[in-house]
Amino acid sequence: MLFDRHSLVVVVGSGGVGKTTLAAALGVQAADSGLDTLVMTFDPSFRLKDALGVGDAVQDREVRVSLDAPGVLAASLLDARETFDRLVRRYAPDEAAARRILDNRFYQHLAGNLAGILEYMAVERLFEVAAEDRYDLIVLDTPPTRQALDFLQAPDRIVGFLDSGALGLALRPWFDAQGRLKATARLGGLGHRVEVFLDRVIGLDLLREMAEFFQAFAPLYEGFRERATNVQALLGAPETTFVLVAGPGEERIPETLFFARRLGEAGHHLGSLIVNMVHPRGTAPVTDMDEETAAGVRVFAWLGERDAQGLAALDTLLAPSQPLIDLPLLPDEPTDIPALRALGHIVGAKLAGSFREADRHEGRDLRARAR
């Protein structure tokens, strides 16, 4: 069973395939199994709080879900700016150093919106929760494929930036006590004209605030680097597994295989591949129906055949030991705890069966190599 083997389950995949709903269902199933579980999301759509019936208080803090189960279920959404503020207060050498960063205008206006900051803060938040070791299982719901890849690469990018010459360049004292660029102050009138030009093109106030921000943040760099390295190890650990969710149909196969390959190249363990919302094969015969209803039935039958062909094609492209399961298209999307629990039971049963099948394949492969 998935929960018996792992303490961190990362749910990934493209948009619109039901990742958030499946993450919530896995959380309910884990709590029903007696595990204290946290379902986290960094998905900007914030759909998790609706699926689990929790309010806005869930943003960036853990809120217990009302659930009659042996285990605890909690949910948490990421607020990148709030996480950043909390880290500054926690790891700054003193209150004055923290205020120097928090009051910096570059930080106030841009830090919460810079490209990649959501992923960087997701790394920090995941490390916080995992290090506290208060839950038996963490289920991490991620944004769609491309942004999820940004999240997975964030620890490498953080370490790379902190180890690069770019940081040393940013930390140089570019401005003197009067706020003038040191490089132009020695040039007299020509230097003044250069400053005017730079001010018009870039904005010297912005450059001063950026320089002040990087210098004020300097005492925190080593801590960020250490935590990013720890998250790298966490995401690649045997206790961490990735569940890749895909939509049905052959047109989805290239993106699914691309993501699976990227996970493998990064050293992550791909556990199960779930094809979600599969149309059923076979429908009622088109008799005694009006033309509009009959046309709808024919379309539904075509979708069922399309999905079956896509599943068969995907199965031939995967390794025999790779768990692959399909989940049916439900009449209604699960929007409350009972519906999530029902979906969780379906997922749990299919995952258990896929693991048994994968173990049989692995055993046959080991015996073949032994011969």
Secondary structure, DSSP 8 states (H G I E B T S, - for coil): -HHHH-SEEEEEE-TTS-HHHHHHHHHHHHHHTT--EEEEE--TT--HHHHTT--GGGBTS-EE----SSS-EEEEE--HHHHHHHHHHHHSSSHHHHHHHHT-HHIIIIITTSTTHHHHHHHHHHHHHHHHT--SEEEEE--SHHHHHHHHHHHHHHHHHHTSHHHHHHTS--B-TTS-BHHHHTTHHHHHHHHHHHHHHT-HHHHHHHHHHHHHHGGGHHHHHHHHHHHHHHHTSTTEEEEEEE-SSGGGHHHHHHHHHHHHHTT--EEEEEEEEE--S----S-S--HHHHHHHHHHHHHHHHHHHHHHHHHHHS-TTS-EEEEE--SS---SHHHHHHHHHHHHHHHHHHHHHHHHHHHHHHHHHH-
